[in-house]
Amino acid sequence: MNTEIILPMYYLMLLTVVVFLFSTLIRLKEIFLNKSISGEEHRHPPFDKGSNILKNAQRNLTNLFEFPILFYVVCICIYITGNVDEYFISLAYWFF
């Protein structure tokens, strides 16, 4: 079977991990360095009192866990059925 369809899935997963680490670092920075907000207020979204960078990072992370799940399912179905061709690979990179 052709495994080229796995690479765009890997890139999207890598992007999700990078955004997760970025938002975690920003959250920790606001809790420990700025100390303007207690840690309990950052536990659950939405972060009304956080900075705009934190709000945008959290929204981005939330979006990366919603619609791309369908992308993973479609790519796995294409891989399992053996229908991997250049068209599906280009569509997967286009989605990424």
N, C-alpha and C positions, 0 to 999 in steps of 0.2 A: 504494500500500500504506500501511497505517496504521503509523506509526512510534512510537506511544505505548508499545509494548512495550520499546523500547530504553532508555527513561528508568530503569526499575528496575534494568536491567543496569548502566547508568552509575553509579547510586547505590551499588550493591554493589561495583563496581570502585573507586569513590572511597573507600569504607570500607576496602577492602583496602589501598589506598595509604596512607591515614592510619594504619592499624595498623602497616604496614611502617615508616613513618617514625618512629612512636612507639617501636617496639621497637628500631630502629636507634639512636635518640637515647639510650634507656636503656642500651643495650649500650655505646655510646661513653662515656657518663657513668661507668659502672662501670669501664671500662678506664682512662680517662684521669684522672678526678677522684678516684675512690675508691682506685685503684691497689692494691686488695687482691687482685685477680685479674689474671693476665697475659692478654694479648690472645689468645694461642694457645688458652686454655681456653674462650674465647667463640666460637671459629670454627665448631664443629659442635654441633648440639643433641644431647642434652639438656644444659642448663646447670645442673649439679648444685650448683655453688658460687655461682651468681648469686642475686640477690634474688628474692623472690616476685613482685614486679611484673614483672621480666624474664621469669620462667618463665611467668607467665600471659599476657603479651603474645606470647611465642613460640608458646605453645599456641594462642592465638586466631588468630595468623597462619597457623599450620599448618592449622587447621580451615577458614580462609577459602580455602585452596587445594585442599581436598579435595571436599567435597560441592557447593559452589556451581558447580563446573565443569559438573555436570549441569544446573543451572539455566540457565547460559548456553547450553548445547546445546539445551535445550527451547525457550527463548525464540527462538533463531535459527531453529529448525525451524518454530515458529509464525509467525514473520515471513516466512520464505521461502514457506510454503504459503499465506499470505494469510488465515489464520484468526484474525487479531487481532480480538478483540471485548472488551467491557467485563468479561466474566467472566475471561478470561485476564489482562487488565491488573490486575484486582483481586487475582487469585491471585499475580501477580508482585510486587505491592506487599506482599502479605501475607507472602510468603517473605522479602522484604528486611527 
